[in-house]
């Protein structure tokens, strides 16, 4: 399973813990660790803050519009 697939699968659980559905990258890292992910923390963080974030600077050949940065360091699924 790709890092993106694991993150997308974990988002409902992460969002349920938040009053407004937003989260920080560490929330994603923690949940994926609980689920037994073998992806490096840096890979998970890069996916959240850059590869999967539609309003992040375009720094990758392949990006996705799965998430939006809603405030400094907080993200929400689109």
C-alpha positions as CSV (number, residue, x, y, z in Angstrom):
1,X,0.0,0.0,0.0
2,X,1.4,3.4,-0.9
3,X,1.9,6.2,1.7
4,X,-1.0,8.1,0.1
5,X,-3.3,5.1,0.3
6,X,-2.5,4.6,4.0
7,X,-3.0,8.3,4.8
8,X,-6.4,8.4,3.0
9,X,-7.5,5.3,4.8
10,X,-6.5,6.8,8.2
11,X,-8.1,10.2,7.6
12,X,-11.6,9.3,8.9
13,X,-10.2,8.2,12.2
14,X,-7.9,11.2,12.5
15,X,-10.7,13.6,11.6
16,X,-13.1,12.1,14.2
17,X,-10.7,13.1,16.9
18,X,-10.8,16.8,15.9
19,X,-13.6,19.2,16.7
20,X,-13.4,20.8,13.2
21,X,-11.9,17.9,11.2
22,X,-8.5,19.5,10.8
23,X,-5.2,17.9,11.8
24,X,-1.5,18.4,12.0
25,X,1.1,16.2,10.3
26,X,2.0,14.5,13.6
27,X,-1.6,13.3,14.0
28,X,-1.2,11.4,10.7
29,X,2.3,10.0,11.7
30,X,0.9,8.8,15.0
31,X,-2.1,7.1,13.5
32,X,-0.1,5.4,10.7
33,X,2.3,4.1,13.4
34,X,-0.7,2.7,15.4
35,X,-1.7,1.0,12.2
36,X,1.7,-0.6,11.6
37,X,2.8,1.5,8.7
38,X,6.4,1.0,7.6
39,X,6.7,4.3,5.8
40,X,9.3,6.7,7.1
41,X,8.0,9.6,9.2
42,X,9.6,12.0,6.6
43,X,7.6,10.3,3.8
44,X,4.4,10.6,5.7
45,X,5.0,14.3,6.5
46,X,6.1,15.1,2.9
47,X,2.8,13.6,1.6
48,X,0.7,15.6,4.0
49,X,2.4,19.0,3.6
50,X,3.3,18.8,0.0
51,X,2.4,15.9,-2.3
52,X,-1.2,15.6,-1.2
53,X,-1.8,19.3,-0.4
54,X,-3.5,21.1,-3.3
55,X,-2.5,24.6,-2.1
56,X,1.2,23.8,-1.4
57,X,4.0,25.0,-3.7
58,X,4.4,22.6,-6.7
59,X,7.7,20.8,-5.8
60,X,6.9,17.3,-7.1
61,X,6.3,15.8,-10.5
62,X,3.1,14.1,-9.2
63,X,0.8,15.9,-6.8
64,X,-2.8,15.4,-5.6
65,X,-5.5,17.7,-4.4
66,X,-6.5,15.5,-1.4
67,X,-5.8,18.1,1.4
68,X,-5.8,21.8,1.9
69,X,-3.7,23.8,4.4
70,X,-6.3,25.7,6.4
71,X,-4.0,27.5,8.8
72,X,-0.4,27.4,9.8
73,X,0.4,23.7,10.2
74,X,-3.2,22.5,10.0
75,X,-4.7,20.5,7.2
76,X,-8.2,19.3,6.2
77,X,-9.4,16.9,3.6
78,X,-10.9,18.5,0.4
